[in-house]
Amino acid sequence: MKTSRTVLVAAALGALALTAPAFGQSAHSSAATVVSTKQTSYGTILVTSSGQTLYLDSADKPGHPACTAGCQSIWPPLKTSGAPKASGSAKGSLLGTTTIAGGVKQVTYNGHQLYTFKSDTKSNPTSGEGVNGFYVVSSSGSKVTKPVTKKKPTGGTPGY
C-alpha cells in the first residue's frame, strides 16, 4: 500500500511539474503581446490588450530597469516572447523589446520599458500615476504627469 501511495504522489508531482509553467507564466507574457490605447482623463494612453494601464519608470535607463526583484511584484514588467504588436493609436514603429534578468524580454515603447500596476482596478485604472516615479504613457511615447484639462467654451452669452 505504501508503494502505491508513493507512486501516486510521484505521479501527481510529475503532472504538477509539467503544468506549473502554464500557471506560473505571467498574465503579461505571450507570443503576441499587444499594446493598445485607451482614452482617459490623462488623454490617450497605452494599455494592454485587456485594457490594463501601462506605465514607464522615470528611473529606468535604457536596458537597465531600476525596478527589479520585489519592485516587479508590484510593478510587473510587460513581457513578450515574440515581437510586440500595436493596436488602436499605438505606433508599431515605437514598439521594441529589451532583455531583463533571466533572459526575459520586456516590451518597450519609444525606448521606455513598460509596466503594469498591481493596485489598478476597473474603478481606478490609473492609480499608479505618479507613484514612486511611475507615469502613464501617452500614445506618442512620453510620460504623462497630469490630467488633460478641457478648454471651456468662450464667446457669446449662452441662450442668446
C-alpha positions as CSV (number, residue, x, y, z in Angstrom):
1,M,0.0,0.0,0.0
2,K,2.8,2.4,0.9
3,T,4.4,1.7,-2.5
4,S,1.3,2.6,-4.5
5,R,0.8,5.8,-2.4
6,T,4.4,6.8,-3.2
7,V,3.8,6.1,-6.9
8,L,0.6,8.2,-6.8
9,V,2.4,11.1,-5.1
10,A,5.3,10.9,-7.5
11,A,2.9,10.9,-10.5
12,A,0.9,13.8,-9.1
13,L,4.2,15.8,-8.5
14,G,5.3,15.0,-12.0
15,A,2.0,16.2,-13.5
16,L,2.2,19.3,-11.4
17,A,5.7,20.0,-12.6
18,L,4.5,19.7,-16.2
19,T,1.6,22.1,-15.8
20,A,3.3,24.6,-13.4
21,P,4.9,26.7,-16.2
22,A,1.4,27.3,-17.6
23,F,0.2,28.6,-14.3
24,G,3.4,30.3,-13.3
25,Q,3.6,32.3,-16.5
26,S,2.8,36.0,-16.1
27,A,-0.5,37.2,-17.4
28,H,1.5,39.8,-19.2
29,S,3.5,37.4,-21.3
30,S,2.6,35.9,-24.6
31,A,4.0,35.3,-28.1
32,A,1.8,38.1,-29.4
33,T,1.8,40.8,-26.7
34,V,-0.4,43.7,-27.9
35,V,0.0,47.3,-26.8
36,S,-3.2,49.3,-27.4
37,T,-4.6,52.7,-26.4
38,K,-7.4,54.0,-24.3
39,Q,-9.0,57.5,-23.8
40,T,-8.7,58.6,-20.2
41,S,-8.6,61.8,-18.1
42,Y,-4.8,61.7,-18.9
43,G,-5.6,61.7,-22.7
44,T,-4.9,58.8,-24.9
45,I,-2.6,56.4,-23.0
46,L,-1.1,53.0,-23.6
47,V,-2.9,49.9,-22.2
48,T,-2.5,46.1,-22.6
49,S,-4.9,44.1,-24.8
50,S,-7.1,43.6,-21.8
51,G,-7.2,47.3,-21.0
52,Q,-4.8,47.5,-18.1
53,T,-2.9,50.7,-17.9
54,L,0.8,50.7,-18.9
55,Y,3.4,52.8,-17.1
56,L,7.0,53.8,-17.5
57,D,9.5,54.1,-14.6
58,S,11.3,57.5,-14.8
59,A,14.3,56.0,-13.0
60,D,14.9,53.4,-15.8
61,K,17.9,53.7,-18.0
62,P,17.7,52.0,-21.5
63,G,18.2,48.3,-21.0
64,H,18.7,48.7,-17.2
65,P,15.5,48.7,-15.2
66,A,15.5,50.5,-11.9
67,C,12.6,48.3,-10.8
68,T,13.9,44.8,-10.0
69,A,13.1,41.9,-7.7
70,G,10.4,42.9,-5.2
71,C,9.5,46.0,-7.1
72,Q,8.4,43.8,-10.0
73,S,5.8,42.1,-7.8
74,I,4.1,45.5,-7.5
75,W,5.0,46.8,-11.0
76,P,5.1,43.7,-13.3
77,P,7.1,44.3,-16.5
78,L,5.1,43.8,-19.7
79,K,6.7,40.7,-21.1
80,T,6.7,39.1,-24.5
81,S,8.2,36.1,-26.2
82,G,7.6,37.4,-29.7
83,A,7.5,40.7,-31.4
84,P,5.0,43.1,-29.7
85,K,2.1,44.4,-31.8
86,A,0.4,47.7,-31.8
87,S,-3.4,48.3,-31.8
88,G,-5.6,51.5,-31.6
89,S,-3.4,54.6,-31.9
90,A,-0.3,52.9,-30.5
91,K,2.5,53.1,-33.1
92,G,4.2,49.8,-34.1
93,S,7.3,51.8,-35.0
94,L,7.8,52.8,-31.4
95,L,7.5,49.2,-30.0
96,G,10.5,47.2,-29.1
97,T,12.0,44.9,-26.5
98,T,14.8,44.8,-24.1
99,T,16.2,41.8,-22.3
100,I,16.0,41.9,-18.5
101,A,17.0,39.5,-15.7
102,G,16.6,35.8,-16.5
103,G,16.6,36.4,-20.3
104,V,13.1,37.7,-20.2
105,K,12.0,40.1,-23.0
106,Q,10.3,43.3,-21.7
107,V,8.2,45.4,-24.1
108,T,9.4,48.9,-24.7
109,Y,7.7,51.9,-26.3
110,N,9.7,54.9,-27.5
111,G,12.6,53.4,-25.6
112,H,10.7,53.2,-22.3
113,Q,10.3,49.9,-20.6
114,L,6.6,49.2,-19.9
115,Y,5.0,48.0,-16.6
116,T,1.5,47.4,-15.2
117,F,0.5,48.2,-11.6
118,K,-0.9,45.5,-9.3
119,S,-3.2,48.0,-7.4
120,D,-5.0,49.3,-10.5
121,T,-8.7,48.4,-10.6
122,K,-11.6,48.9,-13.0
123,S,-12.9,51.8,-10.9
124,N,-9.4,53.3,-10.6
125,P,-7.4,52.1,-13.7
126,T,-4.6,54.7,-13.3
127,S,-4.0,54.5,-9.6
128,G,-0.2,54.2,-10.2
129,E,0.1,57.6,-11.9
130,G,2.9,59.5,-10.2
131,V,3.6,56.8,-7.6
132,N,7.4,56.3,-7.0
133,G,8.3,57.8,-10.3
134,F,5.9,55.7,-12.4
135,Y,3.8,57.5,-15.0
136,V,1.2,56.6,-17.6
137,V,2.5,56.6,-21.2
138,S,0.9,58.7,-24.0
139,S,0.4,57.2,-27.4
140,S,3.4,59.4,-28.5
141,G,5.6,57.6,-26.0
142,S,6.1,60.2,-23.4
143,K,5.2,60.2,-19.7
144,V,2.0,62.0,-18.7
145,T,2.3,63.9,-15.5
146,K,-1.2,65.5,-15.1
147,P,-4.7,65.0,-16.4
148,V,-5.7,66.7,-19.6
149,T,-7.8,69.9,-18.9
150,K,-10.7,70.6,-21.2
151,K,-11.0,74.1,-22.5
152,K,-14.1,76.0,-21.6
153,P,-16.1,77.4,-24.5
154,T,-15.5,81.1,-25.0
155,G,-17.6,83.6,-26.8
156,G,-21.2,84.8,-26.7
157,T,-23.7,84.7,-23.9
158,P,-25.5,81.3,-23.6
159,G,-29.1,81.3,-24.7
160,Y,-28.9,84.4,-26.8
